[in-house]
Amino acid sequence: TELASPLVSVVMGVRNSADSLAGTLASLTEQSGVDFEILVVNDGSSDATGAILADLAGRDRRLRVITRPSQGLTRSLIDGCALARGTFIARQDAGGDRSLPGRLARQVSCLEKHPEASLCSTHASLVVPEGATAAVNTVDETTLDDGLTGPAYHGSVMMRRSAYEQAGG
């Protein structure tokens, strides 16, 4: 049975993510302290992504899978957000992204504590293979005087569904 109206809808678009999908989804299904659903738009995957999603959805009623021909990540996210039933929409990316324990509950708490805020994001740690080079944006705390919490990683954002809809989706 699906949750009638979960507090949080986690939206994710995936394409050929079989290698990392189980870990990404486990980091979400292990979240606690908040009712949530996970909407995954399978955007034309040709690897084992579909089979993995079907198996996991069969074991966890919170996982809703939409399978369709490839239309790209942006269209997948727009479609997923349109199907979101939660008061809040959280983003999660595939490809090795993980949410730390308590992420969803902490973001809900932040948004409930700050009703004037439309969204919040988390810090992110970039993990790369040994020897790889990665560019990381950093923000000097003195530049945060404008009230922004600077740079938001797409897959770490939680927003009010009402604000998302008011902005045109």
Residue frames as qw, qx, qy, qz and C-alpha x, y, z in Angstrom:
[[0.000, 0.889, 0.459, 0.000, 0.00, 0.00, 0.00],
 [0.398, 0.468, -0.028, 0.789, 1.32, 3.44, -0.90],
 [0.201, -0.389, -0.439, 0.784, 1.54, 6.22, 1.64],
 [0.203, 0.815, 0.541, 0.020, -1.44, 8.51, 1.09],
 [0.199, 0.931, -0.041, 0.302, 0.51, 11.71, 1.57],
 [0.781, -0.184, -0.214, 0.557, 4.10, 11.30, 2.75],
 [0.234, -0.884, -0.044, 0.402, 5.77, 14.35, 4.25],
 [0.099, -0.674, 0.526, 0.509, 8.70, 14.08, 1.83],
 [0.875, 0.453, 0.169, -0.016, 8.90, 12.96, -1.79],
 [0.401, -0.555, 0.537, 0.494, 12.47, 12.13, -2.83],
 [0.721, 0.659, 0.093, -0.191, 12.80, 12.54, -6.62],
 [0.417, -0.496, 0.639, 0.414, 15.54, 10.90, -8.65],
 [0.746, 0.587, -0.133, -0.285, 16.10, 10.46, -12.38],
 [0.574, -0.428, 0.665, 0.213, 18.26, 7.52, -13.44],
 [0.780, 0.562, -0.181, -0.208, 19.70, 6.16, -16.65],
 [0.832, 0.304, -0.408, 0.221, 22.01, 3.16, -16.77],
 [0.188, -0.705, 0.468, -0.498, 22.92, 3.43, -13.09],
 [0.921, -0.176, -0.325, -0.123, 22.95, -0.29, -12.26],
 [0.648, 0.226, -0.504, 0.524, 26.46, -0.16, -10.78],
 [0.141, 0.163, -0.459, 0.862, 25.63, 2.41, -8.09],
 [0.462, -0.416, -0.328, -0.711, 21.84, 2.33, -7.72],
 [0.715, -0.402, -0.570, 0.043, 21.55, -0.13, -4.82],
 [0.492, -0.174, -0.390, 0.759, 23.88, 1.93, -2.60],
 [0.074, -0.213, -0.070, -0.972, 22.19, 5.19, -3.46],
 [0.586, -0.414, -0.420, -0.556, 18.72, 3.81, -2.73],
 [0.681, -0.323, -0.582, 0.305, 19.89, 2.11, 0.49],
 [0.273, -0.005, -0.296, 0.915, 21.09, 5.49, 1.75],
 [0.362, -0.240, -0.147, -0.888, 17.51, 6.70, 1.29],
 [0.718, -0.325, -0.529, -0.314, 15.52, 3.69, 2.46],
 [0.620, -0.199, -0.574, 0.496, 17.56, 3.68, 5.68],
 [0.044, -0.374, 0.131, -0.917, 16.46, 7.24, 6.52],
 [0.338, -0.486, -0.784, 0.188, 14.35, 7.53, 9.67],
 [0.141, -0.414, -0.387, 0.812, 12.30, 10.06, 11.58],
 [0.340, 0.416, -0.083, -0.839, 10.12, 11.16, 8.64],
 [0.695, 0.377, 0.607, -0.081, 7.51, 9.59, 6.36],
 [0.123, 0.624, -0.436, -0.636, 8.70, 9.66, 2.76],
 [0.864, 0.393, 0.314, -0.023, 8.34, 8.18, -0.67],
 [0.312, -0.468, 0.556, 0.612, 11.04, 7.75, -3.30],
 [0.694, 0.650, 0.208, -0.230, 10.07, 8.49, -6.90],
 [0.411, -0.395, 0.620, 0.539, 12.57, 7.15, -9.40],
 [0.663, 0.659, 0.007, -0.355, 12.14, 7.96, -13.08],
 [0.668, -0.158, 0.617, 0.385, 13.95, 5.28, -15.08],
 [0.338, 0.778, -0.110, -0.518, 14.84, 7.27, -18.17],
 [0.778, 0.556, -0.229, -0.182, 15.33, 4.63, -20.86],
 [0.382, -0.607, 0.696, 0.024, 17.98, 2.53, -19.12],
 [0.803, 0.361, -0.412, -0.236, 19.42, -0.31, -21.21],
 [0.252, 0.351, -0.840, 0.327, 21.40, -1.97, -18.40],
 [0.407, -0.295, -0.854, 0.136, 20.11, -3.79, -15.29],
 [0.094, -0.105, 0.294, -0.945, 18.71, -0.57, -13.76],
 [0.620, -0.180, -0.267, -0.715, 15.10, -1.58, -14.49],
 [0.758, -0.152, -0.635, 0.001, 15.48, -5.02, -12.92],
 [0.355, -0.001, -0.578, 0.734, 17.15, -3.57, -9.82],
 [0.277, -0.129, 0.125, -0.944, 14.38, -0.99, -9.42],
 [0.718, -0.190, -0.439, -0.505, 11.64, -3.62, -9.89],
 [0.661, -0.116, -0.684, 0.286, 13.23, -5.85, -7.25],
 [0.193, -0.007, -0.473, 0.860, 13.65, -3.03, -4.74],
 [0.422, -0.152, -0.080, -0.890, 10.14, -1.66, -5.36],
 [0.726, -0.196, -0.598, -0.277, 8.74, -5.12, -4.72],
 [0.616, -0.206, -0.612, 0.452, 10.35, -5.08, -1.28],
 [0.198, -0.306, -0.337, 0.868, 9.76, -1.45, -0.24],
 [0.170, 0.738, 0.650, 0.063, 6.33, 0.17, -0.66],
 [0.121, -0.826, -0.056, 0.547, 7.90, 3.65, -0.42],
 [0.242, -0.330, 0.592, 0.694, 9.65, 3.22, -3.78],
 [0.610, 0.651, 0.356, -0.277, 7.64, 4.28, -6.83],
 [0.406, -0.237, 0.604, 0.644, 9.21, 3.65, -10.23],
 [0.557, 0.724, 0.134, -0.385, 8.21, 5.37, -13.46],
 [0.548, -0.160, 0.643, 0.510, 9.75, 3.67, -16.51],
 [0.518, 0.794, 0.215, -0.235, 9.72, 5.37, -19.88],
 [0.746, 0.448, 0.106, 0.481, 11.82, 5.98, -23.01],
 [0.516, -0.264, -0.094, 0.809, 14.76, 8.36, -22.58],
 [0.124, 0.899, 0.314, 0.281, 13.85, 12.04, -22.46],
 [0.353, 0.526, -0.314, 0.707, 16.80, 13.31, -20.44],
 [0.374, -0.204, -0.665, 0.614, 17.46, 14.13, -16.81],
 [0.131, 0.019, 0.155, -0.979, 15.70, 17.50, -16.74],
 [0.595, -0.141, -0.418, -0.672, 12.46, 16.08, -18.15],
 [0.605, -0.178, -0.765, 0.130, 12.73, 13.12, -15.74],
 [0.226, -0.154, -0.554, 0.786, 12.99, 15.45, -12.76],
 [0.340, -0.029, -0.062, -0.938, 10.11, 17.64, -13.93],
 [0.668, -0.160, -0.585, -0.432, 7.93, 14.56, -14.40],
 [0.534, -0.166, -0.740, 0.375, 8.98, 13.12, -11.04],
 [0.036, -0.080, -0.391, 0.916, 8.27, 16.37, -9.22],
 [0.480, -0.110, -0.284, -0.823, 4.84, 16.55, -10.87],
 [0.724, -0.213, -0.626, -0.196, 4.02, 13.16, -9.32],
 [0.272, 0.123, -0.671, 0.679, 5.38, 14.08, -5.88],
 [0.466, -0.639, -0.543, -0.283, 2.79, 13.86, -3.11],
 [0.576, -0.356, -0.435, 0.594, 4.92, 15.17, -0.24],
 [0.130, -0.961, -0.170, 0.175, 4.81, 18.58, 1.39],
 [0.186, -0.792, 0.467, 0.346, 8.53, 18.70, 0.68],
 [0.885, 0.458, -0.070, 0.050, 10.47, 17.53, -2.38],
 [0.493, -0.667, 0.487, 0.273, 14.00, 16.27, -1.80],
 [0.682, 0.632, -0.339, -0.142, 16.42, 15.63, -4.64],
 [0.687, -0.421, 0.569, 0.161, 18.83, 12.75, -4.82],
 [0.520, 0.630, -0.477, -0.323, 21.09, 11.83, -7.70],
 [0.993, -0.016, 0.096, 0.060, 22.22, 8.37, -8.73],
 [0.614, 0.655, -0.288, 0.333, 25.77, 7.63, -9.81],
 [0.619, 0.053, -0.535, 0.573, 27.20, 6.98, -6.38],
 [0.191, -0.509, 0.177, -0.820, 25.49, 9.79, -4.46],
 [0.477, -0.320, -0.784, 0.234, 24.59, 8.92, -0.88],
 [0.343, -0.721, -0.022, -0.602, 22.48, 10.62, 1.77],
 [0.199, 0.238, -0.775, 0.551, 23.90, 10.41, 5.26],
 [0.315, -0.482, -0.808, 0.127, 21.65, 9.08, 8.05],
 [0.152, -0.651, -0.458, 0.585, 19.21, 11.72, 9.26],
 [0.179, 0.017, 0.350, 0.919, 19.44, 13.89, 6.14],
 [0.186, -0.509, -0.616, -0.571, 15.71, 14.00, 5.40],
 [0.450, -0.704, -0.522, 0.173, 14.65, 14.55, 9.03],
 [0.408, -0.420, -0.075, 0.807, 17.20, 17.35, 9.49],
 [0.081, 0.132, 0.406, 0.901, 16.11, 19.14, 6.34],
 [0.306, -0.635, -0.630, -0.325, 12.42, 18.87, 7.29],
 [0.479, -0.638, -0.389, 0.461, 13.28, 20.28, 10.71],
 [0.310, -0.197, 0.133, 0.921, 15.15, 23.18, 9.12],
 [0.086, -0.320, -0.522, -0.786, 12.27, 24.05, 6.78],
 [0.415, -0.671, -0.607, -0.095, 9.70, 23.75, 9.56],
 [0.476, -0.544, -0.254, 0.643, 11.82, 25.98, 11.79],
 [0.104, -0.373, 0.216, 0.897, 12.17, 28.55, 8.98],
 [0.472, 0.580, 0.654, -0.113, 8.76, 28.89, 7.27],
 [0.244, 0.862, -0.090, -0.435, 10.07, 31.82, 5.24],
 [0.174, -0.480, 0.759, 0.403, 12.60, 29.56, 3.49],
 [0.783, 0.365, -0.161, -0.478, 11.68, 27.87, 0.20],
 [0.925, 0.205, -0.309, 0.086, 14.53, 25.35, 0.21],
 [0.429, -0.764, 0.481, 0.014, 17.59, 24.16, 2.02],
 [0.812, 0.410, -0.413, 0.049, 20.59, 22.11, 0.99],
 [0.842, -0.509, 0.086, 0.154, 23.24, 20.14, 2.79],
 [0.131, -0.735, 0.614, 0.257, 26.99, 20.16, 2.83],
 [0.947, 0.306, -0.048, -0.088, 28.47, 17.63, 0.44],
 [0.484, -0.571, 0.603, 0.276, 31.66, 15.60, 0.51],
 [0.696, 0.594, -0.307, -0.261, 33.18, 14.81, -2.85],
 [0.714, -0.348, 0.600, 0.097, 34.72, 11.35, -2.94],
 [0.621, 0.668, -0.329, -0.245, 36.91, 10.58, -5.93],
 [0.975, 0.043, -0.098, 0.194, 39.14, 7.64, -6.85],
 [0.595, -0.626, 0.206, 0.459, 42.69, 7.81, -5.53],
 [0.472, -0.121, 0.458, 0.744, 44.85, 9.92, -7.80],
 [0.211, 0.695, 0.564, 0.391, 41.90, 11.70, -9.43],
 [0.159, -0.022, -0.113, 0.981, 41.71, 15.48, -9.54],
 [0.068, -0.721, -0.684, -0.092, 38.55, 17.28, -8.50],
 [0.067, 0.331, -0.046, 0.940, 37.69, 20.96, -8.48],
 [0.287, -0.589, -0.718, 0.236, 35.67, 21.98, -5.43],
 [0.038, -0.702, -0.130, -0.699, 33.86, 25.28, -5.04],
 [0.439, -0.351, -0.588, 0.581, 34.45, 26.83, -1.65],
 [0.114, -0.839, -0.277, -0.454, 32.71, 29.75, -0.06],
 [0.292, 0.174, -0.466, 0.817, 34.44, 32.18, 2.26],
 [0.215, -0.594, -0.729, 0.264, 32.13, 32.67, 5.25],
 [0.083, -0.454, -0.123, 0.879, 32.54, 36.44, 4.97],
 [0.164, 0.021, -0.545, -0.822, 30.76, 36.30, 1.60],
 [0.214, -0.410, -0.881, -0.099, 27.69, 34.73, 3.21],
 [0.006, -0.263, -0.399, 0.879, 26.53, 38.03, 4.70],
 [0.360, 0.006, -0.366, -0.858, 23.83, 38.24, 2.03],
 [0.692, -0.059, 0.419, -0.585, 21.93, 35.43, 3.82],
 [0.839, 0.312, -0.369, -0.252, 22.74, 32.73, 1.28],
 [0.784, -0.454, 0.423, -0.010, 24.21, 29.46, 2.42],
 [0.314, 0.747, -0.501, -0.305, 26.09, 29.03, -0.87],
 [0.400, 0.262, -0.637, -0.604, 26.72, 26.60, -3.24],
 [0.774, 0.006, 0.437, -0.458, 23.85, 24.12, -3.34],
 [0.034, -0.198, 0.924, 0.326, 24.49, 20.70, -4.83],
 [0.560, -0.039, -0.409, -0.720, 21.46, 19.66, -6.85],
 [0.669, -0.134, -0.725, -0.093, 21.23, 16.24, -5.21],
 [0.339, -0.156, -0.675, 0.637, 21.24, 17.69, -1.68],
 [0.215, -0.162, -0.006, -0.963, 18.31, 20.09, -2.00],
 [0.041, -0.504, -0.852, 0.137, 14.97, 19.85, -0.22],
 [0.093, -0.113, -0.131, -0.981, 12.29, 22.36, -1.16],
 [0.424, 0.321, 0.568, -0.628, 8.71, 23.14, -0.33],
 [0.330, 0.350, 0.796, 0.368, 6.49, 21.61, -3.00],
 [0.131, 0.871, 0.433, -0.191, 4.26, 24.71, -2.76],
 [0.112, -0.787, 0.262, 0.547, 7.21, 26.99, -3.63],
 [0.327, -0.119, 0.787, 0.510, 8.24, 24.71, -6.51],
 [0.258, 0.586, 0.748, 0.176, 4.71, 24.81, -7.91],
 [0.014, 0.906, 0.215, -0.364, 4.38, 28.57, -7.34],
 [0.190, -0.624, 0.467, 0.597, 7.58, 29.06, -9.35],
 [0.637, 0.494, -0.277, -0.523, 6.01, 27.14, -12.23],
 [0.966, -0.045, 0.253, -0.033, 7.43, 23.68, -11.60]]
